[in-house]
Amino acid sequence: MLLGPFLVAAGGSASTASAAAPTVPTLTGIRAAHHGSFDRVVFDFRGGLPSSHRARYVSRLVADGSGKPVRIAGRAILSVRFEPADAHNPAGGSTAPRRVAFPLPNAMTAVRSGDFEAVTTYGIGLAKRTPFRVLTLTNPDRVVVDIKAGFRTVPRKVFFFDQDNFVDNQQPFFVPRSRPVLPGTPARGVLDRLFAGPLRSERADGLRLLRSGASGLTGPSISDQVARTRMTGGCSSGGSTVSLAGEVFPSLRQFASVDWVKIYGPGGHTENPTGHSDSIPACLEP
């Protein structure tokens, strides 16, 4: 049940502090669910709660320490920092997922950007920037992030690579899964949900995001029944006969305004830039 109003505006931040815990709490899991008008993302801890936590919107997600960009899907990024807190055990093994996807109206993914010197940081990728609040709960110990999500969405298909089918040489190699997207920009939403990746249950069924080296996709722009999108980051088929194109083509062709899809490489090139035809960059060729 939602308790109290959302006190933090979409452009603000939330921060709390209390007495330091005698031991370093360990993050053990991340889960999320939709509750009426908001999405709730829950960070579960063992060994107590972090003595401080901070949540704020950021323009990009960067790795703690190195400052290098961390890949995350979404139109807005909410960074959540816990201290002291670890996301690994004494042997160095991870105790919580590095990245996880959610099929919620606003929250689509959580991605770790730091786990160093008792500071753990995650980014939450969102469909849109909205007000949020942060609270702590006990028995069990958890930090809860409630993000406003009282807006309409529509279900659309996102195609993922079926690794098991590919290994068994059994079609189809790319299969659809339903995701909620904003009705005003459904094609953009589909590409965001693609790069958020499959859900944990879908990964258990062998589904994967086949990125082909890309960190994301721009657009798409759609005109004259042709959708155009550009890969960001890198681009490589790795010599494989399957690539990111196998996910993007059917994901965009589901829309009545799209008959053909042209994918451009990070440098802005594609093999057939004009005309009514599909096209991929040379870097996606086997």
C-alpha positions as CSV (number, residue, x, y, z in Angstrom):
1,M,0.0,0.0,0.0
2,L,1.3,3.5,-0.8
3,L,2.0,5.4,2.3
4,G,2.1,9.2,2.1
5,P,2.7,11.6,-0.8
6,F,5.6,11.6,-3.3
7,L,7.7,14.4,-1.9
8,V,10.5,14.4,-4.4
9,A,9.9,16.1,-7.7
10,A,11.1,14.6,-11.0
11,G,14.1,16.9,-11.1
12,G,15.1,16.5,-7.4
13,S,16.9,14.0,-5.2
14,A,16.3,12.2,-1.9
15,S,18.9,11.6,0.8
16,T,18.8,10.1,4.3
17,A,21.4,9.2,6.9
18,S,21.3,7.4,10.3
19,A,23.7,5.8,12.7
20,A,26.4,3.7,11.0
21,A,25.8,0.0,11.0
22,P,28.3,-2.2,12.8
23,T,28.7,-4.5,9.7
24,V,28.5,-3.8,6.0
25,P,25.1,-4.8,4.7
26,T,25.0,-7.0,1.6
27,L,22.6,-6.5,-1.3
28,T,21.0,-9.8,-2.0
29,G,18.4,-9.1,-4.7
30,I,16.4,-6.6,-6.7
31,R,12.7,-7.0,-7.5
32,A,10.0,-4.7,-8.8
33,A,6.2,-4.6,-9.2
34,H,3.5,-2.1,-10.3
35,H,1.2,-0.8,-7.6
36,G,-1.7,1.3,-9.0
37,S,-0.1,4.6,-9.9
38,F,3.6,3.8,-9.2
39,D,6.3,1.3,-9.9
40,R,8.1,-0.1,-6.8
41,V,11.7,-1.2,-7.1
42,V,12.9,-3.1,-4.0
43,F,16.6,-3.6,-3.0
44,D,16.8,-6.5,-0.5
45,F,19.6,-6.5,2.1
46,R,21.2,-9.0,4.5
47,G,23.0,-7.9,7.6
48,G,21.0,-4.7,8.2
49,L,20.3,-1.6,6.1
50,P,22.9,0.8,4.7
51,S,23.3,3.8,7.0
52,S,22.7,6.2,4.1
53,H,21.1,6.1,0.7
54,R,20.7,8.7,-2.0
55,A,18.6,8.8,-5.2
56,R,18.8,11.4,-7.9
57,Y,18.3,11.8,-11.6
58,V,21.4,11.8,-13.8
59,S,22.0,12.5,-17.4
60,R,24.0,9.4,-17.9
61,L,25.1,6.3,-15.9
62,V,28.8,6.1,-15.2
63,A,30.9,3.5,-13.4
64,D,32.1,4.5,-9.9
65,G,35.8,5.0,-9.9
66,S,36.5,4.9,-13.6
67,G,33.9,7.3,-14.7
68,K,33.3,5.2,-17.9
69,P,29.7,5.1,-19.3
70,V,27.6,2.2,-18.3
71,R,25.0,0.9,-20.8
72,I,21.4,1.4,-19.6
73,A,18.1,1.6,-21.5
74,G,15.5,4.2,-21.0
75,R,14.5,7.9,-21.5
76,A,15.5,8.8,-17.9
77,I,18.0,7.4,-15.4
78,L,17.5,7.4,-11.6
79,S,20.8,6.7,-9.8
80,V,20.5,5.0,-6.4
81,R,23.6,4.9,-4.1
82,F,23.9,2.8,-0.9
83,E,26.6,3.3,1.7
84,P,28.0,1.2,3.4
85,A,26.8,-1.7,1.2
86,D,28.3,-4.5,-0.8
87,A,26.9,-6.4,-3.7
88,H,29.5,-9.2,-3.4
89,N,30.5,-11.9,-0.9
90,P,34.0,-12.2,0.7
91,A,35.1,-14.4,-2.1
92,G,34.3,-11.7,-4.6
93,G,31.2,-13.4,-6.1
94,S,28.2,-11.2,-6.9
95,T,25.3,-11.4,-4.5
96,A,22.8,-9.4,-6.6
97,P,22.2,-9.1,-10.4
98,R,24.4,-6.7,-12.3
99,R,21.4,-5.9,-14.5
100,V,17.8,-6.9,-14.5
101,A,14.8,-6.1,-16.7
102,F,11.3,-5.3,-15.6
103,P,8.0,-5.4,-17.6
104,L,6.6,-2.3,-15.8
105,P,5.0,0.9,-17.2
106,N,7.9,3.1,-16.1
107,A,10.8,1.1,-14.6
108,M,12.3,-1.1,-17.3
109,T,15.7,-2.0,-15.9
110,A,18.2,-1.7,-13.0
111,V,21.9,-1.7,-13.8
112,R,24.8,-1.8,-11.4
113,S,27.3,1.0,-11.8
114,G,29.4,0.5,-8.7
115,D,30.4,-2.0,-6.0
116,F,33.6,-0.7,-4.4
117,E,34.8,0.1,-0.9
118,A,31.4,-0.5,0.6
119,V,29.6,1.7,-1.8
120,T,27.0,0.2,-4.2
121,T,25.3,2.1,-6.9
122,Y,22.6,1.2,-9.4
123,G,20.8,3.1,-12.2
124,I,17.1,2.5,-12.8
125,G,16.2,3.0,-16.5
126,L,12.8,4.6,-16.9
127,A,10.3,5.2,-19.7
128,K,9.9,8.8,-18.5
129,R,11.1,11.1,-15.8
130,T,8.6,11.3,-13.0
131,P,8.5,12.1,-9.2
132,F,9.8,9.4,-6.9
133,R,10.4,8.7,-3.2
134,V,12.7,6.4,-1.2
135,L,12.0,4.7,2.0
136,T,13.4,1.8,4.1
137,L,11.5,-1.2,5.5
138,T,12.5,-3.9,7.9
139,N,11.7,-7.6,8.5
140,P,13.2,-8.2,6.0
141,D,15.5,-5.2,5.4
142,R,15.0,-3.4,2.2
143,V,15.3,0.0,0.5
144,V,12.3,0.8,-1.6
145,V,12.1,3.2,-4.5
146,D,8.6,4.3,-5.5
147,I,8.4,5.9,-9.0
148,K,5.3,7.5,-10.3
149,A,3.8,5.5,-13.2
150,G,0.2,6.6,-13.4
151,F,0.1,6.9,-17.1
152,R,-1.3,4.8,-20.0
153,T,0.8,2.3,-21.9
154,V,0.0,-0.1,-24.7
155,P,1.4,-3.6,-25.2
156,R,3.8,-4.1,-28.1
157,K,6.1,-7.0,-29.2
158,V,9.8,-7.0,-28.6
159,F,11.8,-9.7,-30.4
160,F,14.7,-11.4,-28.6
161,F,17.3,-13.9,-29.7
162,D,16.4,-17.5,-28.8
163,Q,19.8,-18.9,-28.0
164,D,18.6,-22.5,-27.4
165,N,16.7,-22.6,-30.8
166,F,19.8,-21.3,-32.6
167,V,22.1,-23.9,-31.0
168,D,19.6,-26.6,-32.0
169,N,19.2,-25.0,-35.5
170,Q,15.5,-24.9,-34.9
171,Q,13.5,-21.9,-36.1
172,P,12.5,-19.3,-35.1
173,F,15.7,-17.8,-33.9
174,F,14.0,-14.6,-32.8
175,V,10.8,-14.7,-30.7
176,P,8.4,-12.0,-29.4
177,R,7.6,-11.0,-25.9
178,S,5.1,-8.4,-24.8
179,R,6.2,-5.1,-23.2
180,P,4.3,-1.9,-22.2
181,V,5.3,1.2,-24.1
182,L,4.1,4.8,-24.2
183,P,1.4,5.2,-26.8
184,G,2.8,8.4,-28.2
185,T,6.2,6.9,-29.1
186,P,5.7,3.1,-29.3
187,A,8.5,2.5,-31.8
188,R,11.0,4.3,-29.5
189,G,9.6,2.3,-26.6
190,V,10.1,-1.0,-28.3
191,L,13.8,-0.3,-29.0
192,D,14.3,0.8,-25.3
193,R,12.7,-2.4,-24.1
194,L,14.8,-4.4,-26.4
195,F,18.0,-3.0,-24.9
196,A,16.6,-3.4,-21.4
197,G,16.9,-7.1,-22.2
198,P,14.8,-10.2,-21.5
199,L,13.3,-10.8,-18.0
200,R,14.9,-13.3,-15.6
201,S,12.2,-15.8,-16.5
202,E,12.8,-15.3,-20.2
203,R,16.6,-15.7,-19.8
204,A,15.9,-19.0,-18.0
205,D,14.0,-20.0,-21.2
206,G,17.1,-19.2,-23.3
207,L,16.3,-15.7,-24.5
208,R,19.1,-13.2,-24.9
209,L,19.7,-9.7,-26.1
210,L,21.9,-10.0,-29.2
211,R,23.6,-6.5,-29.2
212,S,26.2,-7.1,-31.9
213,G,28.4,-4.7,-30.0
214,A,25.9,-1.9,-29.8
215,S,25.2,0.0,-26.6
216,G,21.9,1.3,-27.9
217,L,19.9,2.5,-30.9
218,T,18.8,6.0,-31.8
219,G,15.4,7.1,-33.1
220,P,13.8,5.6,-35.0
221,S,12.8,8.1,-37.5
222,I,9.9,6.9,-39.7
223,S,8.9,8.3,-43.1
224,D,7.5,6.8,-46.4
225,Q,7.1,3.4,-44.6
226,V,10.8,3.2,-43.8
227,A,12.1,3.2,-40.3
228,R,15.7,4.3,-39.8
229,T,17.8,3.8,-36.6
230,R,21.5,4.1,-35.9
231,M,23.6,1.9,-33.6
232,T,25.6,3.6,-30.8
233,G,28.7,2.2,-29.3
234,G,30.2,-0.5,-31.4
235,C,29.1,-2.8,-34.2
236,S,30.2,-6.4,-35.0
237,S,28.5,-9.5,-36.1
238,G,31.3,-11.6,-34.7
239,G,31.2,-13.6,-37.9
240,S,27.7,-14.9,-37.0
241,T,24.8,-15.3,-39.4
242,V,22.5,-13.8,-36.8
243,S,22.8,-10.3,-35.5
244,L,20.9,-7.4,-33.8
245,A,19.1,-6.9,-37.1
246,G,17.1,-10.1,-36.5
247,E,15.6,-8.4,-33.4
248,V,15.2,-4.9,-34.8
249,F,13.5,-5.8,-38.1
250,P,10.4,-7.6,-36.7
251,S,10.2,-5.3,-33.6
252,L,9.7,-2.3,-35.9
253,R,7.8,-4.0,-38.7
254,Q,4.9,-4.6,-36.3
255,F,3.8,-1.0,-36.8
256,A,1.5,-0.1,-39.7
257,S,3.8,2.8,-40.6
258,V,6.8,0.5,-41.2
259,D,7.4,-1.8,-44.1
260,W,11.2,-1.6,-44.3
261,V,13.9,-1.0,-41.7
262,K,17.4,0.5,-42.3
263,I,20.0,0.1,-39.6
264,Y,23.0,2.4,-39.7
265,G,26.3,1.7,-38.0
266,P,27.8,4.0,-35.4
267,G,29.5,5.9,-38.2
268,G,26.2,6.6,-39.9
269,H,26.6,4.2,-42.8
270,T,24.3,1.4,-44.1
271,E,24.5,-0.7,-47.3
272,N,21.3,0.5,-49.0
273,P,20.5,4.0,-47.6
274,T,17.8,4.8,-50.2
275,G,14.8,3.1,-51.6
276,H,12.1,0.7,-50.2
277,S,14.3,-2.1,-48.9
278,D,15.8,-3.3,-45.6
279,S,19.4,-2.4,-45.0
280,I,22.2,-3.2,-42.5
281,P,25.7,-1.7,-42.1
282,A,28.6,-3.8,-43.4
283,C,29.7,-4.5,-39.8
284,L,26.6,-6.7,-39.3
285,E,27.5,-8.9,-42.2
286,P,28.8,-12.4,-41.3
